[in-house]
Every structure is written in structure tokens, then in C-alpha cells.
């Protein structure tokens, strides 16, 4: 769990409280602010969850590549060279 998820949850909760209080006292502006805060909190939580998902799936791959290049530096350099040539050729349209 990262700070985006925590902050988004707090903003969402604050928005729910504002919306409830606004509805109880009949303040439409406060109620609207609460709804906007809830939306912002939900978006921020979603961004945090997406970041965690990417981090969880990409981090092991990066660790594997680092380990491979430490154990087999010449093979890693050859693979990087071949990938570099393939990327250049793709960008040139070949």
C-alpha cells in the first residue's frame, strides 16, 4: 500500500462526511463538494492501486535481468546489442 492509496482513502472518507453533513443541514454546496472529494479520492486510490500492480509485476523482471547480467555479462551485452539493432531497424522502417 502506498501513499496514494492512503491519501485517496482519506479524501474519499472526508468527501462522504461532507456530503452527509451537507445533506443533513440542507447545504447543497457542501454536499457537492463532498461528491467531488469522493471522486478525487477514488481516482487517487485507483492510481495508487495501479502503481502497486505495476510495481509487483515489473520488479521481479528487473531483478531477474540484473541478476542475469551480473552472472553472464558478455551474454547480456550480446543480447542488448541484438535488441538495440532490432529497435533501430524497426524505427528506420526495415
N, C-alpha and C positions, 0 to 999 in steps of 0.2 A: 504494500500500500504506500502510495507516495503523497506528497503534499497537495497535489491537485485533487485527489480523491477526498482527502480530509477537508480541504477548504471548500470544495464543491458541496460536500455534505452539510457543512456548517451554513453555507449560503442558502442551500435548499431548505434547511430547517428554519433559518431566520425568515425566509420568504413565507413558509407555511404559517409561522407565528404572526407575521404582519398581515397576511391575508385573513386569518381567523379573527384577529383583533379588529381589522377594518370592517369585516362583515358584522361583528358583534356591535360595533358602535355606529355602523352605517356610513363609514368613511370610504367612499368609492376609490379615492386616490390612494389611500393606504392599502386597500385591497388589491389595486392594480400593481402597485409597487411590489407587493408580496408575490404576485404571479410572475412578474418579471424576474425577481430574485430567484424564484424556484426554477425558472427556465435557465437562467445563468448558472445556477448551481448544478443542474442536471447536465448541462453541456460541459462544465468543468470536470465533473465526475467521469463523464464518458471519455474525455480526453485523457484523464489520469488512468482509466482502465485500459484504454488502447495503448498507452505508453508502457504499462506493465506487461501487456500481452506481447508487444514487440520486443521488449527487453527480455522477457522469458524465452522467446523463441530464437532470437538472434544471438544472444550472449553465448550459448553453448557452441554455436557455429564459429564465432570469432575465437573462442578459447581453443577449439579444435584446430583452426588454421594456425594460430600462434604456436601451439604445441608441435604441429607438423613441420612448420618452418624452423623451429629450434632443432628438431630431431633430424631433418633432412633439408639442410639449407640449399644445396645445389638443385635438388629436385623441385623445391619450392620456387627457386629463381627461374628454372626452366618453365614451370607451369605458368608463372607470372608473365614471362616473356611471350609464351604462346597466346595467353589471354590478351595481352597488350596488342599483339599483332592482329588478332581476331577483331578486337574493338576498333582499331584503326581502319582495318579493311571494311568493317561494317559502316563506319562513319563516312568513309570515302565512297561508299556505294558499290563495293565489289562483292 
